[in-house]
Amino acid sequence: MATPYKIIHLIPYDGIGGVEQSARSTLSLDHIAFHLRVKYLSKRRLDKSIIGVLWTFASLVSSCYRLCIKPPDVLIVSLWRCCIAAYFISLIRPNVKIVLFLHLENHAHFIDRLFSTLVAKRSKEIWSDSLSTLDSRMKIFKLKERPLTRIVSFKLESVKALPVSSPKPVFIFWGRLNFQKNIAYSLRLIYELNKLKKDCKFLIIGPDGGERRKLEILSDSLNLNSVVTFFGPMSFAEIKEKAALSTFYIQLSRSEGMAISVIEAMQLGLIPVVTSVGEISAYCFNDYNSIVVDNIEQALGSIKQVLQKDSLFRMLRQNAIRSWESHPTYNESIINCCSNLCTKLDKTI
């Protein structure tokens, strides 16, 4: 029997974002064709202070050293810090097969664009969390020779729907409180709805990504103190308890990849109130399984209809749940991608 390929998935740090959550489901996978392990550049997210930057650099150098001393057969890299490591590892250990794993439609900054492009040119394959992410980034890379690409499912697990209850103007969001998620737009929508429905509630769950203080100030200025509650990070079990009190999941992002939280919310039976960005546009359809927001006035009309018509609420809810019933999980998708990659490598030996 052939020796299984050693595959390492390198990510920047352990946290509660979509990349980190999904990676934790494959921390240690032993398959007949491969052994997959997840490794981190550092144990936690570091701040942007001088000490944080120096520690990030030290972690990067340390990871490069360890992976060059004991190189894997395949190195899968997610996000820009790991692309820096992958680039230098590929120079020192050219036999290591690189897989670039994309999670965002656009690069975060110049360094991301530079090293992601350099690694894309050296990659055996390029994987992505969605077709929209892949298409967007491939246009940026402008590769002369396009490597094999694969789409990885970001349905983390099969989630059982919550018990159905009567629709009410209670909204929930979970995710990182950052600029990309555009939670300020959600607050303005809730502000307008609260003028019409005085029993509105908006539950905001997740770690601060640089926007929480601004959002708290905005909430105060809109007199939403009795409407909006900031909970901070929670486990998914705790999130489900809050979701059971809600009817709508709201996420009016400026940009997205696959949007894991939206997928989780749909499986739970919440009605997504979303913008048509990234891959969301491929699975959220207005008046079928979601409310797709073009503007606040249009969104208010759609929300009021759901609250007034129980049949419409139940149809949207059921269609949201059914949208993900037949999709593979992230774990199943990763096993399939790694197996196919190993088969491809066997043919080149």
C-alpha positions as CSV (number, residue, x, y, z in Angstrom):
1,M,0.0,0.0,0.0
2,A,1.3,3.5,-0.9
3,T,2.3,5.8,1.9
4,P,-0.4,8.4,2.5
5,Y,0.4,11.9,1.5
6,K,1.1,14.3,4.3
7,I,-1.1,17.4,3.9
8,I,-1.0,20.5,6.1
9,H,-3.6,23.3,6.0
10,L,-1.9,26.4,7.3
11,I,-4.1,29.3,8.6
12,P,-3.0,32.4,10.5
13,Y,-4.5,31.7,13.9
14,D,-7.3,29.9,15.7
15,G,-10.4,32.1,16.1
16,I,-14.1,32.2,15.5
17,G,-14.2,33.4,11.9
18,G,-15.5,31.3,9.1
19,V,-12.1,30.1,8.0
20,E,-11.1,29.1,11.5
21,Q,-14.5,27.4,12.3
22,S,-14.3,25.3,9.1
23,A,-10.6,24.4,9.7
24,R,-11.4,23.1,13.2
25,S,-13.7,20.5,11.7
26,T,-10.7,19.0,9.9
27,L,-8.0,19.4,12.5
28,S,-6.9,15.8,12.1
29,L,-8.1,13.7,9.2
30,D,-6.7,10.3,8.5
31,H,-7.7,8.9,5.1
32,I,-6.3,5.9,3.2
33,A,-4.7,8.4,0.7
34,F,-3.7,11.2,3.0
35,H,-3.2,12.5,6.5
36,L,-4.4,16.1,6.9
37,R,-3.4,18.3,9.8
38,V,-4.3,22.0,10.5
39,K,-1.5,24.2,11.7
40,Y,-1.5,27.8,12.8
41,L,1.1,30.6,12.3
42,S,0.2,31.7,15.8
43,K,-2.1,30.5,18.6
44,R,-4.3,33.6,18.6
45,R,-5.0,36.8,16.7
46,L,-2.4,39.5,17.5
47,D,-3.0,43.2,17.7
48,K,-1.5,45.9,15.5
49,S,0.9,47.2,18.1
50,I,4.7,47.1,17.6
51,I,4.9,44.0,19.8
52,G,2.0,42.4,17.9
53,V,3.7,43.0,14.5
54,L,7.0,41.8,15.7
55,W,5.4,38.6,17.2
56,T,3.5,38.1,13.9
57,F,6.8,38.3,12.0
58,A,8.5,35.9,14.4
59,S,5.6,33.4,14.1
60,L,5.9,33.6,10.4
61,V,9.6,32.9,10.4
62,S,9.2,30.1,12.9
63,S,6.4,28.4,10.8
64,C,8.5,28.7,7.6
65,Y,11.5,27.1,9.4
66,R,9.4,24.2,10.8
67,L,7.8,23.5,7.5
68,C,11.1,23.6,5.7
69,I,12.7,21.2,8.2
70,K,9.8,18.8,8.0
71,P,8.0,19.6,4.7
72,P,4.6,18.2,3.9
73,D,3.8,16.7,0.5
74,V,1.0,19.3,0.1
75,L,0.6,22.7,1.8
76,I,-2.8,24.3,1.7
77,V,-2.7,28.0,2.6
78,S,-5.5,30.3,3.6
79,L,-5.4,34.1,3.9
80,W,-2.5,36.5,3.1
81,R,-0.1,35.9,6.1
82,C,0.0,32.2,5.1
83,C,0.6,33.2,1.5
84,I,3.8,34.9,2.6
85,A,4.9,31.7,4.3
86,A,4.0,29.6,1.4
87,Y,5.9,31.7,-1.1
88,F,9.2,31.4,0.8
89,I,8.6,27.7,1.5
90,S,8.1,27.1,-2.2
91,L,11.4,28.7,-2.9
92,I,13.3,26.6,-0.3
93,R,11.3,23.4,-0.8
94,P,10.1,23.4,-4.5
95,N,8.9,19.8,-4.3
96,V,6.1,20.9,-1.8
97,K,2.9,21.1,-3.8
98,I,1.0,24.4,-2.9
99,V,-2.8,24.7,-2.9
100,L,-4.0,28.3,-2.6
101,F,-7.4,28.4,-0.7
102,L,-9.4,31.6,-1.4
103,H,-12.0,33.0,1.0
104,L,-12.5,36.6,0.0
105,E,-13.7,38.2,-3.3
106,N,-11.1,41.0,-3.0
107,H,-7.7,41.3,-1.6
108,A,-7.4,43.0,1.8
109,H,-4.4,45.2,0.8
110,F,-1.4,45.5,-1.4
111,I,0.6,42.8,0.5
112,D,-2.3,40.4,0.2
113,R,-2.6,41.1,-3.6
114,L,1.2,40.7,-4.1
115,F,1.7,37.4,-2.2
116,S,-1.6,35.8,-3.2
117,T,-0.7,36.4,-6.8
118,L,2.8,35.0,-6.4
119,V,1.5,31.9,-4.6
120,A,-1.3,31.5,-7.3
121,K,1.4,31.3,-9.9
122,R,3.2,28.5,-8.0
123,S,0.0,26.6,-7.0
124,K,-0.7,23.1,-8.1
125,E,-4.4,23.8,-7.5
126,I,-6.5,26.8,-6.4
127,W,-9.5,26.1,-4.1
128,S,-12.2,28.6,-3.2
129,D,-15.2,29.0,-0.8
130,S,-17.4,30.0,-3.7
131,L,-17.5,30.5,-7.5
132,S,-17.9,34.3,-7.1
133,T,-14.8,34.4,-5.0
134,L,-12.9,32.3,-7.5
135,D,-14.0,34.3,-10.5
136,S,-13.2,37.6,-8.8
137,R,-9.7,36.7,-7.7
138,M,-8.7,34.9,-10.9
139,K,-9.4,38.2,-12.7
140,I,-6.9,39.9,-10.4
141,F,-4.3,37.2,-10.7
142,K,-4.3,37.2,-14.5
143,L,-2.5,33.8,-14.7
144,K,-1.0,32.8,-18.0
145,E,-1.6,29.1,-17.1
146,R,-4.7,28.4,-15.0
147,P,-4.2,25.6,-12.5
148,L,-7.0,23.2,-11.6
149,T,-9.7,24.9,-9.5
150,R,-12.1,23.4,-7.0
151,I,-15.1,24.8,-5.0
152,V,-15.2,23.7,-1.4
153,S,-18.6,23.6,0.4
154,F,-18.8,25.9,3.4
155,K,-21.8,24.3,5.0
156,L,-20.0,23.5,8.3
157,E,-22.5,20.9,9.4
158,S,-26.1,19.8,8.9
159,V,-28.1,21.8,11.3
160,K,-31.6,20.9,12.5
161,A,-34.2,23.5,12.0
162,L,-35.6,25.3,15.1
163,P,-39.3,24.7,16.0
164,V,-41.6,27.0,14.0
165,S,-43.3,29.9,15.8
166,S,-45.3,32.9,14.8
167,P,-43.4,35.6,12.9
168,K,-42.2,38.6,15.0
169,P,-40.0,41.6,14.3
170,V,-36.9,40.1,16.0
171,F,-33.7,40.1,14.0
172,I,-30.4,38.4,14.7
173,F,-26.8,38.7,13.3
174,W,-23.8,36.6,14.2
175,G,-20.3,37.2,12.9
176,R,-17.4,39.6,13.2
177,L,-18.4,43.2,13.8
178,N,-16.3,44.7,11.0
179,F,-16.6,47.2,8.1
180,Q,-17.4,44.4,5.5
181,K,-20.5,43.3,7.4
182,N,-22.0,46.8,7.1
183,I,-24.0,46.4,10.4
184,A,-24.6,50.2,10.4
185,Y,-26.9,49.7,7.4
186,S,-28.8,47.0,9.4
187,L,-29.2,49.4,12.3
188,R,-30.7,52.1,10.0
189,L,-33.1,49.5,8.6
190,I,-34.1,48.5,12.1
191,Y,-34.5,52.2,13.1
192,E,-37.0,52.7,10.2
193,L,-38.9,49.5,11.1
194,N,-39.1,50.4,14.7
195,K,-41.1,53.5,13.8
196,L,-43.7,51.1,12.4
197,K,-43.3,48.1,14.8
198,K,-42.6,49.1,18.3
199,D,-41.7,45.6,19.5
200,C,-38.6,45.3,17.3
201,K,-35.5,43.6,18.6
202,F,-32.0,43.3,17.1
203,L,-29.6,40.8,18.6
204,I,-25.9,41.3,17.5
205,I,-23.5,38.5,18.3
206,G,-19.8,38.3,17.6
207,P,-16.4,39.6,18.3
208,D,-15.3,43.2,17.6
209,G,-13.6,43.6,14.2
210,G,-13.0,47.3,14.7
211,E,-16.6,48.5,14.4
212,R,-18.3,47.8,17.7
213,R,-17.8,51.2,19.4
214,K,-19.0,53.0,16.2
215,L,-22.1,50.8,16.1
216,E,-22.8,51.4,19.8
217,I,-22.6,55.2,19.2
218,L,-24.9,54.9,16.1
219,S,-27.4,52.8,18.1
220,D,-27.4,55.4,20.9
221,S,-27.9,58.3,18.4
222,L,-30.9,56.4,16.8
223,N,-32.4,55.9,20.3
224,L,-32.3,52.1,19.8
225,N,-31.0,51.2,23.3
226,S,-34.1,49.2,24.1
227,V,-34.1,47.6,20.7
228,V,-30.5,46.6,20.1
229,T,-28.4,44.3,22.3
230,F,-24.7,43.5,21.7
231,F,-23.7,40.1,23.1
232,G,-20.1,39.6,22.1
233,P,-18.8,36.2,21.0
234,M,-20.9,33.1,21.6
235,S,-20.7,29.4,20.9
236,F,-23.0,28.1,18.2
237,A,-25.1,26.3,20.9
238,E,-25.6,29.7,22.6
239,I,-26.3,31.3,19.2
240,K,-29.1,28.8,18.5
241,E,-30.8,29.7,21.8
242,K,-30.9,33.4,20.7
243,A,-31.9,32.4,17.2
244,A,-34.9,30.5,18.6
245,L,-36.2,33.9,19.8
246,S,-35.8,35.4,16.3
247,T,-37.6,35.3,12.9
248,F,-35.1,37.1,10.7
249,Y,-31.4,36.8,10.1
250,I,-30.0,40.1,8.8
251,Q,-26.7,40.6,7.1
252,L,-26.4,43.5,4.7
253,S,-22.7,43.0,3.8
254,R,-20.7,45.2,1.4
255,S,-19.0,42.1,0.1
256,E,-18.9,38.3,0.9
257,G,-17.6,35.0,0.0
258,M,-19.8,32.1,0.9
259,A,-21.2,33.7,4.0
260,I,-21.3,30.8,6.5
261,S,-23.6,32.5,9.0
262,V,-26.3,33.0,6.3
263,I,-26.1,29.2,5.5
264,E,-26.4,28.3,9.2
265,A,-29.4,30.7,9.6
266,M,-31.2,29.3,6.7
267,Q,-30.8,25.7,8.0
268,L,-32.2,26.9,11.3
269,G,-35.3,28.3,9.6
270,L,-34.6,32.0,9.9
271,I,-35.6,34.3,7.0
272,P,-32.4,35.9,5.6
273,V,-32.5,39.6,5.1
274,V,-29.4,40.1,2.9
275,T,-27.7,42.0,0.2
276,S,-27.0,40.2,-3.1
277,V,-23.2,40.1,-2.8
278,G,-20.7,37.4,-3.3
279,E,-22.1,33.9,-3.4
280,I,-25.2,35.0,-1.4
281,S,-26.6,35.9,-4.8
282,A,-26.3,32.2,-5.9
283,Y,-28.5,30.8,-3.1
284,C,-30.7,33.7,-1.7
285,F,-33.6,34.5,-3.9
286,N,-36.0,37.3,-3.1
287,D,-39.6,36.2,-2.3
288,Y,-38.5,32.5,-2.5
289,N,-36.3,31.8,0.5
290,S,-35.1,35.3,1.5
291,I,-35.6,39.0,1.5
292,V,-32.9,40.5,-0.8
293,V,-32.4,44.2,0.1
294,D,-32.1,46.8,-2.7
295,N,-33.0,49.7,-0.5
296,I,-34.6,50.3,2.9
297,E,-38.0,51.2,1.6
298,Q,-38.3,48.0,-0.4
299,A,-36.9,45.9,2.5
300,L,-39.5,47.4,4.9
301,G,-42.3,46.5,2.6
302,S,-41.1,42.9,2.3
303,I,-40.6,42.5,6.1
304,K,-44.1,43.9,6.8
305,Q,-45.6,41.3,4.4
306,V,-43.8,38.4,6.1
307,L,-45.0,39.6,9.5
308,Q,-48.6,40.0,8.3
309,K,-48.9,36.9,6.1
310,D,-48.3,33.6,8.0
311,S,-48.4,31.6,4.7
312,L,-45.6,33.8,3.2
313,F,-43.5,33.4,6.3
314,R,-43.9,29.6,6.3
315,M,-43.1,29.4,2.6
316,L,-39.9,31.4,2.9
317,R,-38.9,29.5,6.0
318,Q,-39.4,26.1,4.4
319,N,-37.6,27.1,1.2
320,A,-34.7,28.4,3.2
321,I,-34.4,25.1,5.1
322,R,-34.6,23.0,1.9
323,S,-32.0,25.1,0.1
324,W,-29.2,23.2,2.0
325,E,-30.6,19.8,2.7
326,S,-28.7,18.0,-0.1
327,H,-25.4,20.0,0.1
328,P,-22.2,18.2,1.4
329,T,-20.5,19.5,4.5
330,Y,-17.2,21.3,4.6
331,N,-15.6,18.1,6.0
332,E,-17.0,15.9,3.2
333,S,-16.0,18.4,0.6
334,I,-12.4,18.7,1.9
335,I,-12.0,14.9,1.9
336,N,-13.2,14.8,-1.7
337,C,-10.9,17.6,-2.8
338,C,-7.9,16.0,-1.1
339,S,-8.6,12.6,-2.4
340,N,-8.9,13.9,-6.0
341,L,-5.7,15.9,-5.5
342,C,-3.8,12.8,-4.3
343,T,-5.1,10.8,-7.2
344,K,-3.7,13.5,-9.5
345,L,-0.4,13.4,-7.7
346,D,-0.2,9.6,-8.0
347,K,-0.5,9.9,-11.8
348,T,2.5,12.3,-11.9
349,I,4.9,10.1,-10.0
